[in-house]
Amino acid sequence: MPEATTEPGALLLKAGKYFRPGKAASDLHSVQLTGGREADTFYRDRWSHDKIVHSTHGVNCTGSCRWKVYVKDGIITWETQATDYPSVGPDRPEYEPRGCPRGAAFSWYTYSPTRVRYPYVRGVLVQMYREAKARLGDPVLAWADLQADPERRRRYQQARGKGGLVRATWDEAVEIVAAAHVHTIKAYGPDRIAGFSPIPAMSMASHAAGARFHSLIGAPMLSFYDWYADLPVASPQVFGDQTDVPESGDWWDAAYLIMWGSNVPVTRTPDAHWMAEARYRGQKVVVVAPDYADNAKFADEWLHPHPGTDAALAQGMGHVLLKEFFVDRQVPFFQDYVRTYTDLPFLVTLTGRGDAEPGLVPAKFLRAADLGDTGEGADWKTVVLDDATGRPAVPNGSLGFRWTDSGKGKWNLDLDGLTPRLTLHGADGAEAVEVDLPRFDTEGGAHGQGRGEVVRRGVPAVRLGGPDGPLVTTVFDLLLAQYGVGREGLPGTWPRAYDDPESPGTPAWQEQHTSVPAAACIRIAREFARTAEESRGRCMILMGAGTNHWFHSETIYRSFLALLQLTGCQGRNGGGWAHYVGQEKCRPVTGWATLAGAGDWHRPPRQMIGTGYFFLNTDQWRYDQFSADVLASPLGTGRFAGLTGADLLAYSARAGWMPSYPTFDRNPLELAEGDDPAARVVAELQAGTLKFAADDPDAPENWPRVMTLWRANLLGSSAKGAEYFTRHLLGTHSSLRAEEAAPDRRPRDVVWRDQAPEGKLDLLLSLDFRMTSSTMLSDVVLPAATWYEKHDLSSTDMHPYVHSFTPAVDPAWQSRTDYDAFHAIAGRFSELARGHLDTRRDLVATPLLHDTPGETAQPGGVALDWRAGECAPIPGVTMPNLTVVERDYTAVGAKMAALGPLVEKLGLATKGVAFMPDEEVDELRARNGVVRGGPADGRPALDTARKACDAILALSGTSNGRLAVQGFRKLEERTGQELAHLAAEHEGKRITYADTQAAPVPVITSPEWSGSETGGRRYTAFTTNTEHLKPWHTLTGRQHFFVDHDWMHELGEALPVYRPPLDMHRLFGEPQLGPDGQRQVTVRYLTPHNKWSIHSEYQDNLFMLALSRGGQVIWMSVDDAAAIGVRDNDWIEAVNRNGVVVARAIVSHRMPTGTVYMHHAQERTVNVPKAEASGKRGGIHNSLTRVLLKPTHLIGGYAQFSFAFNYLGPTGNQRDEVTVIRRRAQEVEY
Amino acid sequence: MRVMAQIAMVMNLDKCIGCHTCSVTCKQTWTNRSGMEYAWFNNVETRPGQGYPRRYADQDKWQGGWELDRRGRLKLKQGGRLKKLLTIFGNPVQPTVQDYYEPWTYDYRTLTDAPLGDDYPVAGPRSLLSGKPMDVKWSANWDDNLGGMPEHGTRDPVVERMQAEVGEKVRFAFEQTFMFYLPRICEHCLNPACVAACPSGAIYKRAEDGIVLVDQDDCRGWRQCVTGCPYKKIYFNHRTGKAEKCTFCYPRIEVGLPTVCSETCVGRLRYLGVLLYDADKVTAAASVQDEKDLYEAQLGVFLDPDDPEVRRAAERDGIAYDWIEAARRSPVRALISTYRIALPLHPEFRTMPMVWYIPPLSPVVEAVSAAGHDGEQAGNLFGAIDALRIPIAYLAELFTAGDPAPVRASLDRLAAMRSHMRDLNLGRTPDGSAAGAVGMTPEQIEEMYHLLAIAKYEDRY
């Protein structure tokens, strides 16, 4: 190629050939060098390392990703993902590699300037403590002295969050903490202490260590799943299950995937590839999101309903589906499915509305008792109409078969030759009657928020057992009425056609609310159903926070679930609901729960609903501006009139529905003294001399006093109503702007104190490895080991493996693992308890529990208040259980470090399935060593996290084949169905901690969960139900469309229904949506999950900040920004009654007008200036939110509506909020 | 024929979720050190968007890559070597740190150390260059996920070219929103402008695997390479005064490990493999007159390792048997040459880049269904490719110097694969029409599916 050498400058190049090594290309454009490459060593040196350790991240996400941590010269250098997941089969993508940019940036924390290196105590506090201790000599007395003086107490409380932390030794910090605990138990009771640490699955031993300490002293652990609003209350309502969902590998099996409010690439980063890859298999992908979300890029169709209106879209789709696939044509697959696995064929009674109104309303499930059966469990046996005989029949599987002797072997879904009629349309003796159903989508006058009307539609009904017998119809017939699907001969108001915009249920009706074109709604509904028919239930709806964090989320979810249940998609690989919000699956759940609840030593533990706890103790209830009946159905009976959220919470507590700690206005240690304390408590309650703490939460004797946070950043992340927290719970400064309720809007029952308390907590303790809003507000901060410095276990919903944390280096500086820190606290606590506490009896009040006979305490879902004289107060029936527990407070340290005897004495239970791990206790003695002497003499040791990990694995069915088989055998006795074969292939398998260190280990199919991994199949929920006829844990034993508790009727939510987002203008006087024409615009304020952090974790990480905008941001639409003259990256302020946020604006056309996103938990620690509106540091995302209680979440004592920890409880929903946005001065002050 | 071996990469943009894990793991491994704070050997750009550094693809401004002189010969756009020699002490045309971004940190210690005051302590931003407080105004990823796009998007050079060349305007409006991600590393070009631009001869292309490296001993910090590289993938280390760049993770490649960015890609979209090419053909291929022919020209440079003549020549030129075999089994070769679904990035820069991309198959069905057709049917699908949410013209400006045909062909094949596989997924028997319509057999479609969807670790690398 001679011409190349003629180019300009070629001569120089040619000359160059002779001066540098290597062989020049003929064109002289490149030089190829072989040898002489010593300079390569620079990068080779950079790559070299001494060892690679496998570990993971204990962050509050569902990743559970395995990472390779590189160590050089004793320093952690970086991490890359492991790729050693066991294969999922030759014809599917694998799980490797799992990880995300947040996780990849984790090692930065190890040596970062935000690392907590030493114990810190608030300077003002430690000075006063030292002075008091020097004076009094006893740490407990010193703490008591400090608390007895309001002036000194307020001084350190008011310093919270304002700097001034000073270093202390571990000994001193632990002593202060221990003294505070001893004093509080002595003065107020153990239920005035609380621990908060979420999501055990993300590091089970670390969680269990602190929870175990709290449980041993009798202090409640606060729930998190409901508090986070991640608990889809629809799940307990419909399935009787907390949440059980497919692993992400099962997305692959879906033929049709709707991602509905779940932004998979951001929130499920390591799993997103399945979604991308499954499309190549011909999967159709639909994204429903109000903005052009990250996953919209992958979607065949993107629907963007207005935020919070998703239920209307789902109802429109349901309308099409019911009409075309159930009424116009019957699909045998669908018919069989709904008959066997749902409550659709069950009979429901219809009753009159009362004297004033002529109409009928659906009332309760017809039960055997209604037909004269007086036998065991007859109140809990629901009834169908047998198609063959035309007579009522009681199929197996309802709750009446679960806890009764006669139900043994019959708690199953075997219809045993019975063909339940789905509809009474055309049945012998059926008459068409009109029922009244509520709607909430109209501007309808004085009722409630000014919304809601009654729709009258016909259903076929039969009267059973003569003229006085009950008038009944089926759930299916009611559902058709609810969805507006008419049939011949039925009276009432029905839509003319799909294009009828007036009648609720139609595609045109939903378009008015959602803006999604009716044609798209119809098309997608048809495709969905057709695909389900063709693929036998392989349609999946992947749903998430976008649809789950609303006040009325369960109505949204129930509308989604209806689509899946009607099309036979639940309990199928590739089908069903896939709810992924904070639901992490602690697969070895029984072992973890035993250690965390200290059920090996004492039972029951105190477990508290987080939302109820914070709602009361941060005094948010004082700012409620409406009574609960504004939420009620136009068909309601007015039972909530004049009652506020706080009143209903107090009701729920005394009815034994929800737990309530602190429980009484007296120390439970005092209440437990003497003979028959339970009877005395009942008598005193009736006499009014003893009160529930929830009736007077602002009384000083009812305040919480000590709270510990670990593995959590409550105050920078999940604290909805952050400014209420700082003002009332912590007593430091706050930007709260809301006004308290006027006298006519205050609670009816709960005591109103004129002066709202500020500074309820005596001690806030946090354990962390980085500085957060929580550590900065804490009185004592203990330096925690990072996730690369500890032994622990990790599991998740998203993959079927258990794997480990392994320390790459020792805990740096003076940090310690959570496990070691709590053992230190427990040890010192036990010493200080001597003489102050010693051994005491403790009266523990617990609610009626799900998956125990307690769930059959209150038949018919009839709400009765003993205090109103509607029934007698009977512990465990109409009010909480009362149990006396003896606690040797000097033995807490010893018990922490050993596995107690109740394991083999009483056995363990999960979800009603009993395990008897007797052999395992001996194995653990051999593996862990035996404690000699002291209170735990002869017991297996748990003094290290490794040993705790092995105990967790040994005591769980998912990791111990013997227990899995044993549990299934127990279940076989109850169900009469073969189940043990599901685990038989692994009966001899024992997963040990060492196994999980070597590689991720697939878990064993166990009755702890509802699905199966047997034979290496992908896990999905409810296959044990659909394939082995095990009932769901519900009233009927089936998946519920209809729920009949009195309070569900009162809210008008007995059936899936569309409820619009709350109207904050009407409820709280916030401005109406839209620009004011001048300098502010009012917008919907949504807080979706962030691309650059997982909650607050990583938001302060330099790598994530460098890749994002370097601080707090709010995403705005072009129009909203233009309305107030905001350009991209301008400083703006977001203000509402709850607080103030300062952030930068990101202006983007991907945002819909009228809605802003402030991504969740960006935190105020980094780059947040002072606000113009308050003159104080700008707030966090939760400065603009607060908690609102929904009455239906408080129901208990009734079948699947019974409490279990993180299973049911009020949610801390926060999506209905609005805010005003203003452009602020661009000069900012830090 | 002179046979050379090249390690090359293909990224399937259709699978990229824009998570930036690759950027972080790369940075942690290679450039997490003083002098390189602003440098991301691997970065991920949201498209449309300006890229990093800003508007790097605008060679009218940055003068990177090659152009043809009046006689049709290649010359560096930044000027020939004589000009460079004469201006060697002047500042070459290159981005300032503001065009990349001013790296920053925060005074984190204040969170722990702040004395008792009257408000929450906060860590304010500080420049990593000057140490002074700064306003954060731009970053390596400022327009991530279309942030600020209405203001910045029209300055995307691709958007500008679309407007200028095909008169197609990109509207930054809610209903018309589209986006995709473009992860970028060094292209390890066959005709690297950086190597040619280096006055010190410090940049070299390794004979055995084609990896382009800067010799850290020989680099004199002239920064001509920064100008020369049209992809702006050479970074000046302001601490050492040397140029640095993506090394293709050679310390890993040499021992059989994939690059860090590949192995840590959670989208599983990166493929690594060996390509054989004819070194004698490179200059001619890079010199074809019409920019739109560069893609085909570069394909013509690659050699078929199944061809006995090529194998003989390769052996003669010192390429080991296992490398020839690796080239035969190379997933990169399959995606580039066999299925022809991967395309080069900005071939018009004439550097013969060796990191190729499968274009994203953005929503197709939507457009068809909206018009009342069955969006699942193969025949309809192909008609719809022109109605993609992402304009074909945009992709063509990125990958084929504006020629829509190869982009369309690639997307047609992806769509056909989905259609064919949907039949199998639902238990139907595919009639082969989808495959036939894109000139493939059902077996080929299924093999391509295996590589793109199943994509096992050992098949990707």
Interface residues (C-beta under 8 A of the other chain):
Chain A: M1 E3 A4 T6 E7 P8 G9 A10 L12 L13 G16 F19 R20 G22 K23 A25 S26 D27 L28 H29 S30 V31 Q32 L33 T34 R37 E38 A39 D40 F42 Y43 R44 R46 W47 T77 W78 E79 T80 Q81 T83 D91 R92 P93 E94 E96 P97 R98 G99 C100 P101 G103 A104 A105 S107 W108 S112 P113 T114 V116 Y120 G123 V124 A159 G161 K162 G163 G164 L165 A255 P265 V266 T269 P270 A272 H273 A276 E277 A278 R279 Y280 R281 G282 Q283 K284 Y292 D294 A296 K297 A299 D300 E301 W302 R523 T531 E534 S535 H733 M771 S773 M776 K1091 D1100 L1102 F1103 L1105 A1106 L1107 S1108 R1109 G1110 G1111 W1115 S1117 V1118 R1127 D1128 N1129 I1146 V1147 S1148 H1149 R1150 M1151 P1152 T1153 R1164 T1165 V1166 N1167 V1168 P1169 K1170 K1176 R1177 Y1230
Chain B: D14 K15 I17 G18 C19 H20 T21 S23 V24 T25 K27 Q28 T29 W30 N32 D69 R73 L74 K75 G80 R81 L82 K83 K84 L85 P103 W104 T105 Y106 Y108 R109 L111 T112 A114 P115 L116 G117 D118 D119 Y120 P121 V122 A123 G124 P125 V136 K137 S139 A140 N141 W142 D144 N145 L146 G147 G148 M149 P150 E151 H152 F172 A173 F174 T177 F178 M179 F180 N191 P192 V195 A196 G201 Y204 K205 R206 A207 E208 L213 D215 Q216 D217 D218 T247 C249 Y250 P251 R252 V260 E263 T264 C265 V266 G267 R268 L269 A279 D280 V282 T283 A284 P360 S362 P363 V364 V365 E366 S369 G375 E376 L414 M417 R418 S419 H420 M421 R422 D423 L424 N425 L426 G427 Y449 L452 A453 I454 A455 K456 Y457
